[in-house]
Amino acid sequence: MYKFEKYRNLYSYLDLAVTAFSPASTAHSSIEQAIHAAQRAADLTRQMLAYSGKGRFIVKALDLTELVEENLPFFQSVIPKTVTLNLVLDRQLPSIKADAGQMQQIVMNLITNAAESIGEQRGAITVTTGVELCDAACLRQSRLEEKPPAGEFVYLQVADDGCGMDEEIRHRLFDPFFTTKFTGRGLGLSAVLGIVRGHGGAIFVDSELDRGATVKVLFPVAAAP
């Protein structure tokens, strides 16, 4: 965690220093650029920690449907106006043991990736929550090497009608720094993978070229208190 704390402290110091200069001064502009660089470095480190499963989690009982609804304006802000965001949410979900910030990052990253696959065309993204029983055969299809025990799971599913993926892209989808975009770091989905791994869950991908994509993440239902 040292590097993340270092970047966060640097950001705080720069944020304080910029107030000492006039907005018209060269120093003010230079400090603002340094602030943006420190923020990007902190974001990158945070995503790498998430991928490795070593992010800092504050785990508590959480309703995934409530989290989606509470953060809906934020999620809508990351997609273009040409894309419709549909919700199919189960309001009787059992709780999961999870970090709310990490769950928010999962939803945001999946929605962002879905919007990018649609591109500049009109399209739709559907976010679904629910609960289901999964046996060992089902869980063997998870993209994670570690398979959770069979049982009851809460799921979050993000589906889009974008460009879809061929076999090669599906195979490398969660590789760190792999991206099909000209710009970008390719860490969004690898961070999702790491967060799901850290919460003992499972992740599934269903996609074909020109037929959209569906990503589904599962988390074990929390034991009753």
Residue frames as a rotation matrix with the C-alpha (Angstrom) as fourth column:
MET 1
0.558 0.830 0.000 0.00
0.830 -0.558 0.000 0.00
0.000 0.000 -1.000 0.00
TYR 2
-0.081 -0.661 -0.746 3.04
0.635 -0.611 0.472 2.30
-0.768 -0.435 0.470 0.30
LYS 3
-0.872 -0.319 0.371 2.94
0.485 -0.470 0.737 3.64
-0.061 0.823 0.564 -3.24
PHE 4
-0.041 0.931 0.362 -0.77
0.743 -0.214 0.634 4.35
0.668 0.295 -0.684 -3.12
GLU 5
0.590 0.230 -0.774 -0.38
0.761 -0.478 0.438 6.26
-0.269 -0.848 -0.457 0.16
LYS 6
-0.439 -0.836 -0.329 2.56
0.598 -0.546 0.587 8.16
-0.670 0.061 0.740 -1.31
TYR 7
-0.757 0.190 0.625 0.56
0.524 -0.395 0.755 9.31
0.390 0.899 0.199 -4.33
ARG 8
0.326 0.943 -0.065 -2.44
0.779 -0.229 0.583 10.20
0.535 -0.241 -0.810 -2.17
ASN 9
0.343 -0.286 -0.895 -0.25
0.720 -0.532 0.446 12.30
-0.604 -0.797 0.023 0.15
LEU 10
-0.756 -0.644 0.112 1.41
0.540 -0.519 0.663 13.98
-0.369 0.562 0.740 -2.82
TYR 11
-0.326 0.738 0.590 -2.01
0.674 -0.257 0.693 14.84
0.663 0.624 -0.414 -4.21
SER 12
0.594 0.580 -0.558 -3.01
0.801 -0.359 0.479 16.40
0.077 -0.731 -0.678 -0.88
TYR 13
-0.089 -0.719 -0.689 0.15
0.622 -0.580 0.525 18.52
-0.778 -0.382 0.499 -0.68
LEU 14
-0.860 -0.237 0.453 -0.25
0.511 -0.417 0.752 19.75
0.011 0.878 0.479 -4.26
ASP 15
0.035 0.966 0.256 -3.91
0.790 -0.184 0.585 20.54
0.612 0.182 -0.770 -3.71
LEU 16
0.582 0.090 -0.808 -2.87
0.705 -0.551 0.447 22.74
-0.405 -0.830 -0.385 -0.81
ALA 17
-0.404 -0.874 -0.269 0.02
0.569 -0.471 0.674 24.36
-0.716 0.119 0.688 -2.69
VAL 18
-0.519 0.199 0.831 -2.08
0.801 -0.225 0.555 25.40
0.298 0.954 -0.043 -5.68
THR 19
0.575 0.807 -0.137 -4.12
0.796 -0.512 0.324 27.75
0.191 -0.295 -0.936 -3.48
ALA 20
0.226 -0.579 -0.784 -1.02
0.560 -0.581 0.590 29.85
-0.797 -0.572 0.193 -2.82
PHE 21
-0.813 -0.582 0.032 -0.76
0.322 -0.402 0.857 31.01
-0.486 0.707 0.514 -6.45
SER 22
-0.200 0.710 -0.675 -2.91
-0.626 -0.622 -0.470 33.12
-0.754 0.329 0.569 -8.72
PRO 23
0.447 0.441 0.778 -4.83
0.270 0.763 -0.587 31.13
-0.853 0.473 0.221 -11.36
ALA 24
0.980 -0.068 -0.185 -3.09
-0.197 -0.428 -0.882 33.25
-0.019 0.901 -0.433 -13.99
SER 25
0.273 -0.957 0.100 0.42
-0.865 -0.199 0.460 32.31
-0.421 -0.213 -0.882 -12.84
THR 26
0.046 -0.384 -0.922 2.63
-0.726 0.621 -0.295 29.73
0.686 0.683 -0.250 -14.52
ALA 27
-0.872 -0.428 0.237 3.17
-0.459 0.553 -0.695 28.01
0.166 -0.715 -0.679 -11.18
HIS 28
-0.195 0.896 0.399 -0.59
-0.701 0.157 -0.695 27.49
-0.686 -0.415 0.598 -10.75
SER 29
0.565 0.392 -0.726 -0.82
-0.818 0.380 -0.432 25.77
0.107 0.837 0.536 -14.14
SER 30
-0.288 -0.779 -0.557 2.21
-0.591 0.603 -0.536 23.58
0.753 0.175 -0.634 -13.44
ILE 31
-0.831 0.020 0.556 0.88
-0.504 0.397 -0.767 22.48
-0.237 -0.917 -0.320 -10.04
GLU 32
0.225 0.973 0.046 -2.50
-0.801 0.211 -0.560 21.62
-0.554 0.089 0.828 -11.58
GLN 33
0.381 -0.162 -0.910 -0.75
-0.720 0.565 -0.402 19.40
0.579 0.809 0.099 -14.12
ALA 34
-0.718 -0.692 -0.069 1.15
-0.455 0.542 -0.707 17.72
0.527 -0.476 -0.704 -11.28
ILE 35
-0.432 0.666 0.608 -2.14
-0.711 0.163 -0.684 17.18
-0.554 -0.728 0.404 -9.40
HIS 36
0.581 0.674 -0.455 -3.65
-0.808 0.410 -0.424 15.42
-0.099 0.614 0.783 -12.43
ALA 37
-0.005 -0.675 -0.738 -0.51
-0.570 0.608 -0.552 13.27
0.822 0.418 -0.388 -12.82
ALA 38
-0.850 -0.305 0.430 -0.57
-0.520 0.355 -0.776 12.29
0.084 -0.884 -0.461 -9.13
GLN 39
-0.016 0.939 0.344 -4.27
-0.798 0.195 -0.570 11.41
-0.602 -0.284 0.746 -9.37
ARG 40
0.575 0.174 -0.799 -3.68
-0.731 0.547 -0.407 9.22
0.366 0.819 0.442 -12.43
ALA 41
-0.457 -0.822 -0.340 -0.79
-0.487 0.551 -0.677 7.47
0.744 -0.144 -0.653 -10.65
ALA 42
-0.705 0.267 0.657 -2.97
-0.615 0.232 -0.754 6.82
-0.354 -0.935 0.000 -7.58
ASP 43
0.398 0.907 -0.138 -5.80
-0.836 0.296 -0.461 5.47
-0.378 0.299 0.876 -9.77
LEU 44
0.274 -0.385 -0.881 -3.38
-0.648 0.603 -0.465 3.19
0.711 0.699 -0.085 -11.61
THR 45
-0.781 -0.617 0.099 -1.93
-0.459 0.459 -0.761 1.85
0.424 -0.639 -0.641 -8.36
ARG 46
-0.351 0.747 0.565 -5.42
-0.751 0.136 -0.646 1.30
-0.559 -0.651 0.514 -6.93
GLN 47
0.608 0.614 -0.504 -6.47
-0.794 0.462 -0.395 -0.72
-0.010 0.640 0.768 -9.98
MET 48
-0.116 -0.724 -0.680 -3.29
-0.513 0.630 -0.583 -2.81
0.850 0.281 -0.445 -9.86
LEU 49
-0.845 -0.122 0.521 -3.98
-0.532 0.300 -0.792 -3.57
-0.059 -0.946 -0.319 -6.19
ALA 50
0.145 0.972 0.183 -7.53
-0.827 0.220 -0.517 -4.55
-0.543 -0.077 0.836 -7.11
TYR 51
0.462 -0.013 -0.887 -6.26
-0.720 0.578 -0.384 -6.87
0.518 0.816 0.258 -9.86
SER 52
-0.510 -0.776 -0.370 -3.84
-0.364 0.585 -0.725 -8.57
0.779 -0.235 -0.581 -7.47
GLY 53
0.347 0.737 -0.580 -6.59
0.338 0.479 0.811 -8.98
0.875 -0.477 -0.083 -4.86
LYS 54
-0.329 -0.579 -0.746 -4.59
0.920 -0.017 -0.392 -6.91
0.214 -0.815 0.538 -2.36
GLY 55
-0.332 0.296 0.896 -6.77
0.012 -0.948 0.318 -3.83
0.943 0.116 0.311 -2.32
ARG 56
-0.998 -0.004 0.063 -7.94
-0.062 -0.124 -0.990 -2.48
0.012 -0.992 0.123 1.01
PHE 57
-0.368 0.917 -0.155 -11.43
0.228 0.251 0.941 -3.88
0.902 0.311 -0.301 1.63
ILE 58
-0.841 0.316 0.438 -13.91
-0.525 -0.281 -0.804 -2.68
-0.131 -0.906 0.402 4.26
VAL 59
-0.747 0.492 -0.447 -16.25
0.076 0.732 0.677 -5.65
0.660 0.472 -0.584 4.25
LYS 60
-0.765 0.607 0.215 -19.79
-0.368 -0.137 -0.920 -5.45
-0.529 -0.783 0.328 5.57
ALA 61
-0.313 0.753 0.579 -23.28
0.701 0.595 -0.394 -6.73
-0.641 0.282 -0.714 4.73
LEU 62
-0.719 -0.046 -0.693 -24.36
-0.351 -0.837 0.420 -5.12
-0.599 0.545 0.586 1.47
ASP 63
0.284 0.843 0.457 -27.44
0.363 0.346 -0.865 -5.11
-0.887 0.412 -0.208 -0.78
LEU 64
-0.655 -0.657 0.372 -26.21
0.556 -0.086 0.827 -5.03
-0.511 0.749 0.422 -4.38
THR 65
-0.007 0.739 0.674 -29.51
0.936 -0.232 0.265 -3.66
0.352 0.632 -0.690 -5.72
GLU 66
0.804 0.292 -0.518 -29.45
0.513 -0.782 0.355 -0.75
-0.301 -0.551 -0.778 -3.27
LEU 67
-0.103 -0.931 -0.351 -25.86
0.353 -0.364 0.862 0.04
-0.930 -0.035 0.366 -4.27
VAL 68
-0.615 -0.082 0.784 -26.80
0.788 -0.038 0.614 0.22
-0.020 0.996 0.088 -7.97
GLU 69
0.377 0.870 0.317 -29.81
0.842 -0.465 0.274 2.43
0.385 0.163 -0.908 -7.28
GLU 70
0.676 -0.137 -0.724 -27.93
0.466 -0.681 0.564 4.79
-0.570 -0.719 -0.397 -4.95
ASN 71
-0.273 -0.903 -0.333 -25.13
0.121 -0.376 0.919 5.31
-0.954 0.210 0.212 -7.47
LEU 72
0.274 0.473 0.838 -27.31
0.835 0.315 -0.451 5.45
-0.477 0.823 -0.309 -10.59
PRO 73
0.968 0.083 -0.237 -26.59
-0.030 -0.900 -0.434 9.13
-0.249 0.428 -0.869 -11.44
PHE 74
0.153 -0.986 -0.066 -22.87
-0.625 -0.148 0.767 8.40
-0.766 -0.076 -0.638 -11.24
PHE 75
-0.313 -0.251 0.916 -23.15
0.379 0.851 0.363 5.35
-0.871 0.461 -0.172 -13.49
GLN 76
0.622 0.631 0.464 -25.25
0.691 -0.164 -0.704 7.27
-0.368 0.758 -0.538 -16.02
SER 77
0.772 -0.343 -0.536 -22.60
-0.348 -0.933 0.097 10.01
-0.533 0.112 -0.839 -16.17
VAL 78
-0.241 -0.956 0.165 -19.96
-0.355 0.245 0.902 7.63
-0.903 0.158 -0.399 -17.62
ILE 79
-0.342 0.161 0.926 -22.00
0.756 0.632 0.170 6.66
-0.558 0.758 -0.338 -20.70
PRO 80
-0.999 -0.036 0.001 -22.86
0.029 -0.775 0.631 8.80
-0.022 0.631 0.776 -23.74
LYS 81
-0.436 0.894 -0.105 -26.37
-0.581 -0.369 -0.725 10.15
-0.687 -0.256 0.681 -24.24
THR 82
-0.148 0.355 -0.923 -26.81
-0.930 0.266 0.252 7.86
0.335 0.896 0.290 -27.24
VAL 83
-0.684 -0.143 -0.716 -26.72
0.017 0.977 -0.212 4.82
0.730 -0.157 -0.665 -24.95
THR 84
0.285 0.864 0.416 -29.76
-0.648 -0.146 0.747 3.81
0.706 -0.482 0.519 -22.88
LEU 85
-0.843 -0.537 0.045 -29.16
-0.365 0.509 -0.780 2.33
0.395 -0.673 -0.625 -19.43
ASN 86
0.224 0.949 -0.223 -31.83
-0.493 0.308 0.814 -0.21
0.841 -0.072 0.536 -18.44
LEU 87
-0.693 -0.404 0.597 -32.21
-0.711 0.248 -0.658 -1.67
0.118 -0.880 -0.459 -14.95
VAL 88
0.323 0.722 -0.611 -33.71
-0.327 0.691 0.644 -5.06
0.888 -0.009 0.460 -14.05
LEU 89
-0.617 -0.671 0.411 -33.15
-0.512 -0.054 -0.857 -5.16
0.597 -0.740 -0.310 -10.30
ASP 90
0.040 0.540 -0.841 -34.27
0.486 0.724 0.489 -7.73
0.873 -0.428 -0.233 -7.74
ARG 91
-0.126 -0.030 0.992 -35.38
-0.577 -0.811 -0.098 -5.78
0.807 -0.585 0.085 -4.66
GLN 92
0.853 0.372 0.367 -35.52
-0.515 0.485 0.707 -8.88
0.085 -0.792 0.605 -2.47
LEU 93
0.301 -0.822 -0.483 -31.83
-0.181 0.448 -0.875 -9.75
0.936 0.351 -0.014 -2.65
PRO 94
0.850 -0.217 -0.480 -30.09
0.527 0.328 0.784 -11.40
-0.012 -0.920 0.393 0.28
SER 95
0.797 -0.593 -0.117 -27.00
-0.541 -0.786 0.298 -9.59
-0.269 -0.174 -0.947 1.52
ILE 96
0.638 -0.745 -0.194 -23.42
0.468 0.575 -0.671 -10.30
0.612 0.337 0.716 0.49
LYS 97
0.637 -0.564 -0.525 -20.25
0.404 -0.336 0.851 -9.57
-0.657 -0.754 0.014 2.46
ALA 98
0.253 -0.478 0.841 -18.46
0.933 -0.112 -0.343 -6.98
0.258 0.871 0.417 0.36
ASP 99
-0.531 -0.476 -0.701 -16.68
0.554 -0.821 0.139 -3.65
-0.642 -0.315 0.699 0.19
ALA 100
0.498 0.859 -0.118 -19.11
0.481 -0.387 -0.786 -1.01
-0.721 0.335 -0.607 -1.13
GLY 101
0.317 -0.447 -0.836 -16.42
-0.592 -0.782 0.193 1.01
-0.741 0.434 -0.513 -2.91
GLN 102
-0.764 -0.624 0.167 -15.09
-0.305 0.576 0.759 -2.07
-0.569 0.529 -0.630 -4.70
MET 103
-0.251 0.763 0.596 -18.59
0.737 0.550 -0.394 -3.10
-0.628 0.340 -0.700 -5.75
GLN 104
0.634 0.450 -0.629 -19.17
0.022 -0.824 -0.567 0.39
-0.773 0.345 -0.532 -7.12
GLN 105
-0.205 -0.802 -0.561 -15.95
-0.716 -0.268 0.644 0.10
-0.667 0.534 -0.520 -9.11
ILE 106
-0.723 0.002 0.691 -17.10
0.305 0.899 0.315 -3.22
-0.621 0.438 -0.650 -10.59
VAL 107
0.295 0.930 0.220 -20.40
0.705 -0.056 -0.707 -1.75
-0.645 0.364 -0.672 -11.79
MET 108
0.578 -0.103 -0.810 -18.74
-0.340 -0.932 -0.124 1.38
-0.742 0.347 -0.573 -13.16
ASN 109
-0.487 -0.859 -0.156 -16.01
-0.545 0.160 0.823 -0.53
-0.682 0.486 -0.546 -15.00
LEU 110
-0.577 0.328 0.748 -18.48
0.567 0.820 0.079 -2.99
-0.587 0.470 -0.659 -16.55
ILE 111
0.561 0.820 -0.117 -20.82
0.522 -0.460 -0.718 -0.20
-0.642 0.342 -0.686 -17.66
THR 112
0.312 -0.538 -0.783 -17.91
-0.566 -0.767 0.302 1.82
-0.763 0.349 -0.544 -19.06
ASN 113
-0.731 -0.622 0.282 -16.60
-0.194 0.584 0.788 -1.17
-0.655 0.521 -0.547 -20.99
ALA 114
-0.177 0.764 0.621 -20.08
0.788 0.488 -0.375 -1.91
-0.590 0.423 -0.688 -22.35
ALA 115
0.693 0.441 -0.570 -20.51
0.104 -0.844 -0.527 1.71
-0.713 0.306 -0.631 -23.48
GLU 116
-0.110 -0.830 -0.547 -17.14
-0.663 -0.349 0.662 1.66
-0.740 0.436 -0.512 -25.23
SER 117
-0.729 -0.123 0.673 -18.11
0.288 0.837 0.465 -1.50
-0.621 0.533 -0.576 -27.10
ILE 118
0.358 0.901 0.244 -21.20
0.747 -0.120 -0.654 0.30
-0.561 0.417 -0.716 -28.42
GLY 119
-0.619 -0.721 0.312 -19.11
0.771 -0.484 0.413 3.30
-0.147 0.497 0.855 -29.45
GLU 120
-0.918 0.196 -0.346 -20.77
-0.218 -0.976 0.027 6.22
-0.332 0.100 0.938 -31.18
GLN 121
-0.659 0.722 -0.210 -23.78
0.041 0.313 0.949 4.20
0.751 0.617 -0.236 -32.30
ARG 122
-0.024 0.739 0.673 -27.09
-0.947 -0.233 0.222 4.12
0.321 -0.632 0.705 -30.47
GLY 123
-0.384 -0.128 -0.915 -27.38
-0.006 0.991 -0.136 1.19
0.923 -0.046 -0.381 -28.16
ALA 124
0.585 0.638 0.500 -28.49
-0.582 -0.099 0.807 -0.15
0.565 -0.763 0.313 -24.80
ILE 125
-0.686 -0.699 -0.200 -26.88
-0.257 0.490 -0.833 -1.48
0.680 -0.520 -0.516 -21.64
THR 126
0.490 0.872 -0.014 -28.89
-0.356 0.215 0.909 -3.62
0.796 -0.440 0.416 -19.23
VAL 127
-0.688 -0.654 0.313 -27.85
-0.522 0.147 -0.840 -4.03
0.504 -0.742 -0.443 -15.60
THR 128
0.398 0.824 -0.403 -29.48
-0.327 0.538 0.777 -6.95
0.857 -0.178 0.484 -13.83
THR 129
-0.652 -0.522 0.550 -29.26
-0.729 0.230 -0.645 -8.19
0.210 -0.821 -0.531 -10.24
GLY 130
0.486 0.818 -0.306 -30.64
-0.649 0.573 0.500 -11.42
0.585 -0.044 0.810 -8.86
VAL 131
-0.152 -0.472 0.868 -29.97
-0.882 0.461 0.096 -14.58
-0.445 -0.751 -0.487 -6.89
GLU 132
0.575 0.327 -0.750 -29.37
-0.673 0.710 -0.207 -18.13
0.465 0.623 0.629 -8.09
LEU 133
0.629 -0.359 0.690 -28.10
-0.300 0.706 0.641 -21.53
-0.717 -0.610 0.337 -7.03
CYS 134
0.444 -0.563 -0.697 -24.91
-0.825 0.047 -0.563 -22.68
0.349 0.825 -0.443 -8.74
ASP 135
0.942 -0.172 0.290 -23.46
0.031 0.900 0.435 -26.18
-0.336 -0.401 0.853 -8.68
ALA 136
0.127 -0.991 0.031 -19.86
0.045 0.037 0.998 -27.20
-0.991 -0.126 0.049 -9.28
ALA 137
-0.093 -0.126 0.988 -20.42
0.931 0.341 0.131 -27.75
-0.353 0.932 0.086 -13.01
CYS 138
0.803 0.444 0.397 -21.70
0.551 -0.807 -0.213 -24.21
0.226 0.390 -0.893 -13.41
LEU 139
0.865 -0.456 -0.212 -18.86
-0.205 -0.704 0.680 -22.70
-0.459 -0.544 -0.702 -11.39
ARG 140
0.096 -0.850 0.519 -16.23
0.597 0.466 0.653 -24.49
-0.797 0.247 0.552 -13.47
GLN 141
0.333 0.093 0.938 -17.10
0.910 -0.294 -0.293 -22.03
0.248 0.951 -0.182 -16.25
SER 142
0.904 -0.024 -0.427 -15.86
0.183 -0.881 0.436 -19.11
-0.386 -0.472 -0.792 -14.14
ARG 143
0.721 -0.659 0.217 -12.93
0.034 -0.279 -0.960 -17.17
0.693 0.699 -0.179 -15.60
LEU 144
0.330 -0.603 0.726 -11.19
-0.935 -0.315 0.163 -17.32
0.131 -0.732 -0.668 -12.22
GLU 145
-0.384 -0.537 -0.751 -8.86
-0.358 0.837 -0.415 -20.19
0.851 0.110 -0.514 -11.43
GLU 146
-0.995 0.067 0.079 -10.20
-0.056 0.290 -0.955 -20.28
-0.087 -0.955 -0.284 -7.86
LYS 147
-0.414 0.901 -0.132 -13.71
-0.020 0.136 0.991 -21.74
0.910 0.412 -0.038 -7.90
PRO 148
-0.527 0.281 0.802 -16.02
-0.843 -0.292 -0.452 -20.99
0.107 -0.914 0.391 -4.96
PRO 149
-0.916 0.274 0.294 -17.98
0.152 0.913 -0.378 -23.84
-0.372 -0.302 -0.878 -3.35
ALA 150
-0.595 0.783 0.181 -21.40
0.369 0.066 0.927 -24.58
0.714 0.619 -0.328 -4.81
GLY 151
-0.561 0.454 -0.693 -24.25
0.726 -0.134 -0.675 -22.72
-0.399 -0.881 -0.254 -3.19
GLU 152
0.548 0.823 0.150 -26.44
0.826 -0.505 -0.250 -19.65
-0.130 0.261 -0.957 -3.35
PHE 153
-0.604 -0.796 -0.025 -25.05
0.753 -0.581 0.308 -16.52
-0.260 0.167 0.951 -5.04
VAL 154
0.528 0.585 -0.615 -26.11
0.232 -0.797 -0.558 -12.95
-0.817 0.152 -0.557 -5.68
TYR 155
-0.199 -0.621 0.758 -25.26
0.928 0.130 0.349 -11.89
-0.315 0.773 0.551 -9.20
LEU 156
0.237 0.159 -0.958 -24.70
-0.200 -0.957 -0.208 -8.67
-0.951 0.241 -0.195 -11.10
GLN 157
-0.073 -0.191 0.979 -25.00
0.852 0.499 0.161 -8.88
-0.519 0.845 0.126 -14.88
VAL 158
0.043 0.021 -0.999 -24.13
-0.326 -0.945 -0.034 -6.18
-0.944 0.327 -0.034 -17.42
ALA 159
-0.068 0.041 0.997 -25.21
0.795 0.606 0.029 -6.83
-0.603 0.794 -0.074 -21.02
ASP 160
-0.179 -0.014 -0.984 -24.77
-0.376 -0.923 0.081 -4.63
-0.909 0.384 0.159 -24.09
ASP 161
0.697 0.417 0.583 -25.67
0.396 0.454 -0.798 -4.74
-0.597 0.787 0.152 -27.78
GLY 162
0.428 -0.645 -0.634 -22.26
-0.634 -0.714 0.298 -3.49
-0.644 0.274 -0.714 -28.93
CYS 163
0.216 -0.435 -0.874 -19.62
-0.951 0.111 -0.290 -4.93
0.224 0.893 -0.390 -31.21
GLY 164
0.979 0.173 0.111 -19.03
-0.198 0.939 0.281 -8.11
-0.056 -0.297 0.953 -29.21
MET 165
0.138 -0.976 0.168 -15.79
-0.862 -0.035 0.506 -10.07
-0.488 -0.215 -0.846 -29.02
ASP 166
0.470 -0.102 -0.877 -14.07
-0.557 0.737 -0.384 -12.75
0.685 0.669 0.290 -31.03
GLU 167
0.849 -0.087 -0.522 -12.36
0.349 0.834 0.428 -15.75
0.398 -0.545 0.738 -29.41
GLU 168
-0.139 -0.990 0.004 -8.96
0.699 -0.101 -0.708 -14.05
0.702 -0.096 0.706 -29.11
ILE 169
-0.406 0.038 0.913 -10.36
-0.386 -0.913 -0.134 -10.99
0.828 -0.407 0.385 -27.31
ARG 170
0.706 0.700 0.107 -12.50
-0.430 0.303 0.851 -13.17
0.563 -0.646 0.515 -25.01
HIS 171
0.577 -0.552 -0.601 -9.40
0.634 0.767 -0.096 -15.13
0.514 -0.326 0.793 -24.08
ARG 172
-0.470 -0.883 0.006 -7.35
0.735 -0.395 -0.551 -12.01
0.488 -0.254 0.835 -23.22
LEU 173
0.305 0.745 0.594 -10.19
0.358 -0.667 0.653 -9.89
0.882 0.013 -0.470 -21.86
PHE 174
0.987 0.154 -0.049 -8.94
0.091 -0.280 0.956 -9.79
0.134 -0.948 -0.290 -18.27
ASP 175
0.214 -0.975 -0.061 -5.22
0.948 0.223 -0.228 -9.58
0.236 -0.009 0.972 -19.00
PRO 176
0.403 -0.135 -0.905 -3.59
0.447 -0.834 0.323 -6.53
-0.798 -0.535 -0.276 -17.35
PHE 177
-0.285 -0.510 -0.812 -2.85
-0.278 -0.766 0.579 -3.75
-0.917 0.391 0.076 -19.86
PHE 178
-0.784 0.114 0.610 -4.67
0.590 0.444 0.675 -5.53
-0.194 0.889 -0.416 -22.70
THR 179
-0.077 0.783 -0.617 -6.98
-0.002 -0.619 -0.785 -3.14
-0.997 -0.059 0.050 -24.54
THR 180
-0.109 0.127 0.986 -8.54
0.952 0.298 0.067 -2.95
-0.285 0.946 -0.153 -27.97
LYS 181
0.887 0.457 -0.068 -8.79
0.434 -0.874 -0.218 0.85
-0.159 0.164 -0.974 -27.74
PHE 182
0.358 -0.765 0.535 -6.21
0.430 -0.373 -0.822 3.30
0.829 0.524 0.196 -29.09
THR 183
-0.359 -0.405 0.841 -6.18
-0.575 -0.614 -0.541 5.07
0.735 -0.678 -0.013 -25.71
GLY 184
0.722 0.621 0.306 -6.61
-0.601 0.343 0.722 3.56
0.343 -0.705 0.621 -22.27
ARG 185
-0.219 -0.855 0.470 -4.64
-0.976 0.191 -0.107 1.43
0.001 -0.482 -0.876 -19.84
GLY 186
-0.040 0.252 -0.967 -6.58
-0.410 0.878 0.246 -1.82
0.911 0.406 0.069 -20.16
LEU 187
-0.924 -0.378 -0.062 -6.98
-0.084 0.358 -0.930 -2.18
0.373 -0.854 -0.362 -16.39
GLY 188
-0.337 0.863 0.376 -10.74
-0.922 -0.384 0.055 -1.80
0.192 -0.328 0.925 -15.96
LEU 189
0.611 0.642 -0.463 -11.72
-0.574 0.762 0.300 -5.43
0.546 0.083 0.834 -16.46
SER 190
-0.150 -0.717 -0.681 -8.56
0.246 0.640 -0.728 -6.82
0.958 -0.276 0.080 -14.85
ALA 191
-0.838 -0.059 0.542 -9.48
-0.457 -0.465 -0.758 -4.76
0.297 -0.883 0.362 -11.76
VAL 192
0.217 0.973 0.079 -12.98
-0.940 0.187 0.287 -6.30
0.265 -0.136 0.955 -11.88
LEU 193
0.413 -0.127 -0.902 -11.40
-0.071 0.983 -0.171 -9.75
0.908 0.135 0.397 -11.97
GLY 194
-0.626 -0.763 -0.161 -9.20
0.143 0.091 -0.986 -8.97
0.766 -0.640 0.052 -8.97
ILE 195
-0.585 0.485 0.651 -12.06
-0.797 -0.493 -0.349 -7.57
0.151 -0.723 0.674 -6.91
VAL 196
0.522 0.792 -0.317 -14.25
-0.728 0.607 0.319 -10.61
0.445 0.065 0.893 -7.63
ARG 197
0.082 -0.593 -0.801 -11.34
0.182 0.799 -0.573 -12.87
0.980 -0.099 0.174 -6.71
GLY 198
-0.821 -0.482 0.306 -10.81
-0.151 -0.333 -0.931 -10.96
0.550 -0.811 0.200 -3.45
HIS 199
-0.317 0.797 0.514 -14.48
-0.945 -0.220 -0.241 -11.47
-0.079 -0.562 0.823 -2.54
GLY 200
-0.749 -0.060 0.660 -14.49
-0.193 0.972 -0.131 -15.20
-0.634 -0.226 -0.740 -3.27
GLY 201
0.252 0.936 -0.248 -16.79
-0.483 -0.100 -0.870 -14.88
-0.839 0.339 0.427 -6.26
ALA 202
-0.248 -0.232 0.941 -17.02
0.667 0.663 0.339 -16.04
-0.702 0.712 -0.010 -9.86
ILE 203
-0.088 0.168 -0.982 -17.14
-0.507 -0.856 -0.101 -14.29
-0.857 0.489 0.160 -13.22
PHE 204
-0.079 0.195 0.978 -18.60
0.669 0.738 -0.092 -15.37
-0.739 0.647 -0.189 -16.56
VAL 205
-0.429 -0.088 -0.899 -18.42
-0.504 -0.802 0.320 -13.89
-0.749 0.591 0.300 -20.06
ASP 206
-0.017 0.472 0.882 -20.73
0.700 0.635 -0.326 -14.60
-0.714 0.612 -0.341 -23.00
SER 207
0.253 0.058 -0.966 -20.02
-0.415 -0.895 -0.162 -12.78
-0.874 0.442 -0.202 -26.26
GLU 208
0.099 -0.253 0.962 -19.77
0.846 0.530 0.052 -13.19
-0.523 0.809 0.267 -30.01
LEU 209
-0.851 -0.500 -0.162 -18.52
0.326 -0.743 0.585 -10.78
-0.413 0.445 0.795 -32.62
ASP 210
-0.854 0.506 0.116 -21.24
-0.272 -0.627 0.730 -8.30
0.443 0.592 0.673 -33.68
ARG 211
-0.002 0.901 -0.434 -23.68
0.280 0.418 0.864 -9.78
0.960 -0.120 -0.253 -31.16
GLY 212
0.490 0.211 0.846 -22.90
-0.585 -0.640 0.498 -7.84
0.647 -0.739 -0.190 -27.99
ALA 213
-0.517 -0.701 -0.491 -21.51
0.038 0.554 -0.831 -9.10
0.855 -0.449 -0.260 -24.70
THR 214
0.704 0.665 0.248 -22.73
-0.293 -0.047 0.955 -10.16
0.647 -0.745 0.161 -21.28
VAL 215
-0.532 -0.836 -0.137 -20.52
-0.101 0.223 -0.970 -10.16
0.841 -0.502 -0.202 -18.19
LYS 216
0.632 0.775 0.021 -21.89
-0.219 0.153 0.964 -11.74
0.743 -0.613 0.267 -15.03
VAL 217
-0.582 -0.801 0.137 -20.26
-0.337 0.084 -0.938 -11.67
0.740 -0.592 -0.319 -11.60
LEU 218
0.492 0.729 -0.476 -21.39
0.102 0.495 0.863 -13.80
0.865 -0.473 0.169 -8.66
PHE 219
-0.527 -0.597 0.605 -20.82
-0.581 -0.266 -0.769 -13.34
0.620 -0.757 -0.206 -4.93
PRO 220
-0.629 0.279 -0.726 -21.67
0.507 0.855 -0.110 -15.84
0.590 -0.437 -0.679 -2.18
VAL 221
0.379 0.826 0.417 -24.75
-0.029 -0.440 0.898 -15.01
0.925 -0.352 -0.142 -0.15
ALA 222
-0.512 -0.578 0.636 -23.77
-0.606 -0.281 -0.744 -13.88
0.609 -0.766 -0.206 3.34
ALA 223
-0.582 0.279 -0.764 -24.50
0.553 0.824 -0.121 -16.30
0.596 -0.493 -0.634 6.15
ALA 224
0.429 0.824 0.371 -27.45
0.153 -0.471 0.869 -15.28
0.890 -0.315 -0.328 8.30
PRO 225
-0.401 -0.603 0.690 -26.35
-0.580 -0.416 -0.701 -13.57
0.709 -0.681 -0.183 11.56
